[in-house]
Amino acid sequence: MSLEAVLAGPAHAVRDALASLETWGRPGLSVSGAFIVGAGDAPVPVLARAPAWEALTFFAVNASAIVLTETPPAASIRTLLARAADARMKVLVIDDRCLRPLRLDDVIGRPLGDIDWAGIRAKIADKCVLITGGGGSIGAELARRVSTLAPQRLTLLDSSEFNLHRISLELPGATLALADIRDGASMRRWFARERPNIVFHAAALKQVPLVEAFASEGVLTNVCGLRNVAEAAHAVDADVIFVSTDKAVEPSGLMGASKRLGELYCQALDRRWGRRAIPVRLGNVLGSAGLVAPLFERQLAAGGPLTVTDAQVTRFFMSIPQAADALLQAGVAGLAAKHMRGAALAIDMGAALPIVELARDMIRLEGQRPDIDVPIVFTGLRPGEKLHERLMASQEWREPDPAAGVIAAASAPRGLAEMHAIMERLTLLAREGADQVVAAELFAALAPGEKADVRAVAF
């Protein structure tokens, strides 16, 4: 299939792109000209020139695609995408001398800044690392990262046979553990066998409407499962990095509430244990199973419309690779901050994005125009959802950042004995399937800590 394209970028990048045209791997592509950003010339017709990326416009160009020969500043990419879609053009990028479509994670998500890979490698190298939910979207990407950091052993624990099989094809050197975190005896057995030094606990039920509908199951996985993992880790003297969510901040739904209780439990453990138990809050992870981006992709493939819950709803977004990098950056920084115990770490993800803008960007990535070529309809907030998420609660206060892009949120301490009693009670109720009582007692259990105004926390 033939594709006529126009190159866009600084003159040197356009010249380099033309010189490597045969390496792009895109038969049938022809280049009809270039948009030059800044000064300089190119060996193809210069169709327009602009002083900066955001000054480029693409109307009256007889081409079906724009090829970005250099990555524009993050603030310019969404502007260029919108203008290209208005001109009915798709946007392609040259990535490692290959041509590919612009992806959603090129457009959405704030770069984490300087990641301390040397410090991360020093902490992971020669250690035994265990990842729960190791076959899931976040756990698998984390496993890929860890596998490059010279661990002594990498163990991937998951209750999904399919997920474990899939990641084993990529990481044949990893040890697999087909096990359910809800089974305490199984956790103790596997941890005693693998004897990890560091545990990344990514296994969870995370779909807000489903956890809202199945409160008992949410508690059995997100609360009882966390406790099983933490106690098994304690028995082998391992540190725990708990993957939490911004939905745990002043939660409106049961999923966020179960994660907030998990944070409080880990914070109590972190103050009492010799080893560490550190919660790390992530935002919405693009491409993670069940989240909104895959839904939009399916709706686009069917010709639309795209469904958004509310025109005002906003979320923090990050890509799966960004989430894995953030977990490593925050987790290792938290482990290194010996003086800082009992804090929840949150990733600084910049400004929250309206989900309707995410939907529009996905339409534009297909070279189509939102609300003209593909409609967007609003369906109303689902049970357990709220309009806006936050990185810190009103009753939390900020401690010094342990690393670039990582926020330390401290809160009034809760006793470990109190946490154990709450979790025991919730587990008993959940095993009986008492969903309504579970929901009421879960939120009631959060209230004392969320409303407290105590600042006497020993870090």
Buried (B, 14 or more C-beta within 10 A) or exposed (E): EEBBBBBBBBBEBBBBBBEBBEEBEBEEBEBBBBBBBEEBEBEBEBBBBBEEBBEBBBEEBEBBBBBBBBBBEBEBBBBBBBBBBBBBBBBBBBEEEEBBEBBBBBBBBBEBEEBBBEBBBBBBEEBBBBBBBBBBBBBBBBBBBBBEBEBEBBBBBBBBEEBBEEBBEEBEEBBBBBBBBBBBEBBBBBBEEBBBBBBBBBBBBBBBBBBBBBBBBBBBBBBBBBBBBBBBBBEBEBBBBBBBBBBBBBBBBBBBBBBBBBBBBBBBBBBEBEBBBBBBBBBBBBBBEEBBBBEBBEBBEEEBBBBBBBEEBBBBBBBBBBBBBBBBBBBBBBBBBEEBBBBBBBBBBBEBBBBBBBBBBBBBBBBBBBEEBBEBEEEEBEEBBBEEBBBBBEBBBEBEBBBEBBBBBBBBBBEBEBBEEBBEBBBEBBBEEBBEBBBEBBBEBBEEBBEEEEEEBEB
